[in-house]
Structures are given as structure tokens and as C-alpha cells.
């Protein structure tokens, strides 16, 4: 998980506020990696939008890792 204690505390608080299970270390890192790749390879504003879209997909029943992998592949396509 990110080494930033403020970020870690924020994520815990945000999950609690929204009634969500806390993110696992792997999930948080995977989301941050995806956002970084989108910001650097697509467009900076695409990072939060892509993270949101991933969350919507997972909320609608998509498998987190499968959906994330599909988005990573899309970024890699350019």
C-alpha cells in the first residue's frame, strides 16, 4: 500500500463514510498504478475519470482485476 499515512488514513475514512469494506493493499496500489498510467499516457484528467469508471464497473458486478486489466490493456494500446 502507499507509504503515505495521510492517504492511507483518508482511504480508511472515505470507505467508512461510504459504508465500504476497506481497500486491500493490492487494490489500492493497482488503482493508483492505473491512474498514473492513464495520466501519463492518455491525459491527466483521464486518471480520476478512469478510476471512477472502474469503480462503477465493479459496483455493477465486474471483477475488479479483470476490469482493471482491460483498462490497462486499453492504455497500452495507446
N, C-alpha and C positions, 0 to 999 in steps of 0.2 A: 504494500500500500504506500501511497505517497508519504514521504518523510515530513510533510508539512503538518504539524499538530493543529494549526488553526483550520486547515482544510479538513482534516480528519474529524475534528470536533463539529465543524459545520455540517458535514455529511451525516453524522450521527443525529444532530439536532433536526436537520431537514427531514430525514427518514422518519423520526419520531413524530414530527409535526404532521406529516402526510400519512401516518399510520402504516408505514412500510417497514419491512424487515431491513436491518442494516445491510449495506453492501458488503460483499466479501472483498478481501484484498485484491483478488484476481479480477473481479468485476470492475472495481474502481480503476485499477490500472489499465484494463482493456478499454474502458470508456475514455480515459484520458489519452491513451495512445491513439485511438481512433480520432478524437477531436484534434489532436496535434497534427496527425497526418492530413486530415481534411483542411485544417488551417494553412498548412504549408504547401499542399499540392492542389488544392481546389481554390478556396478563398477563405479568408479569416472568418467572415460572418457565417460561413457554412459549418463551422465547428459546433456552435451551440444548436444550430438547427438540426444537424445530423444526430447529435446526442438526443435531442427531443424526439426525432423520428424513430430512433432506436427504441427509446422508452415507450413510445406509442405502440410500436410493433410488438414489443414484449408484453405490454399491458393487454394487447389483444390476443395474446396466446402464442406468439412466435417464441421459439427457443432463443435465448439470449445469445449463445455462442454462434449459432447458425446465422442469425440475423446480423451480428457483428461481423462475421466472416464475409458475408455477402457484401456488406458495405465496404470493408477493407478491400475486397476484390474490385469493387467499383472504383475506389480511389486509385488503385494500382493500374486500372485500365486507362486512367487519365481522362 
